[in-house]
Amino acid sequence: MNKIRQQLRFKGRVQGVGFRYTANQIAQKLGITGWVYNDYDGSVLMEAQGTKSQISQMINLLEKGTFIEIDSIDKIDLQIEQNEQSFRVK
């Protein structure tokens, strides 16, 4: 299983709509590790580690969120964090 780690910045209506809670639930269900954080500029910043397929699936599920409206996602590839065990809300 080839894991990757990406920093994802979600822009749109992503704060105050349960985004972080939803992301945490999806990550736990899919076995993704990392974290999610409401940034000061109104975006949501996430680091997600899993397979490319798992991360794509997470994004697809987030886009289907009831109140979540993602306008854009900025992605940056990062180094794997070997000892990370869970996903958390910061």
C-alpha positions in Angstrom: 0.0 0.0 0.0 1.6 3.2 -1.2 0.8 6.0 1.3 1.0 9.6 0.4 0.6 12.8 2.5 -1.0 15.9 1.2 -1.7 19.3 2.6 -5.1 20.4 1.4 -6.5 23.9 1.7 -10.3 24.0 1.2 -11.8 27.3 0.2 -15.5 28.1 0.0 -18.2 27.7 2.6 -16.2 25.5 4.8 -16.3 27.0 8.3 -19.3 26.9 10.5 -20.9 24.0 8.5 -19.5 20.9 10.3 -16.6 20.5 7.9 -14.0 19.5 10.6 -16.4 17.0 12.3 -17.3 15.5 8.9 -13.7 15.3 7.9 -12.8 13.6 11.2 -15.6 11.0 10.8 -14.6 10.2 7.1 -10.9 10.0 8.0 -11.6 7.5 10.8 -13.9 5.4 8.5 -11.3 5.3 5.7 -8.2 4.8 7.9 -6.7 8.2 7.0 -4.3 9.9 9.5 -3.5 13.6 9.9 -5.4 16.6 11.1 -7.8 19.4 10.1 -7.9 23.0 11.2 -10.0 26.2 10.7 -7.5 28.8 9.4 -7.8 32.5 10.2 -8.6 33.4 6.5 -11.8 31.4 6.4 -10.3 28.4 4.7 -9.8 24.9 6.2 -6.3 23.4 6.3 -5.9 19.7 6.4 -3.0 17.3 6.3 -4.1 13.8 5.2 -2.1 10.7 5.0 -3.3 7.5 3.3 -3.4 6.0 -0.2 -4.2 8.3 -3.1 -7.5 6.5 -3.5 -8.4 7.0 0.2 -7.7 10.7 0.0 -9.7 11.1 -3.2 -12.6 9.3 -1.6 -12.4 11.6 1.4 -12.6 14.7 -0.9 -15.5 13.2 -2.8 -17.4 12.5 0.4 -16.7 16.0 1.8 -18.0 17.6 -1.4 -21.3 15.8 -0.8 -21.6 17.3 2.7 -25.0 18.8 3.3 -23.9 22.4 4.1 -20.3 22.2 2.8 -19.6 24.1 -0.4 -16.0 23.7 -1.6 -15.0 26.2 -4.3 -11.3 25.2 -4.6 -8.7 22.9 -3.1 -5.0 23.8 -3.1 -2.8 20.6 -2.7 0.8 20.2 -1.7 2.6 16.9 -1.5 4.4 16.3 1.8 6.7 13.8 3.4 5.1 10.8 5.1 4.9 11.0 8.9 5.9 7.4 9.8 4.6 7.3 13.4 1.3 9.0 13.0 -1.6 6.9 14.3 -4.8 8.9 14.0 -6.7 11.8 12.6 -7.6 14.8 14.8 -9.3 18.1 14.8 -7.0 21.0 15.8 
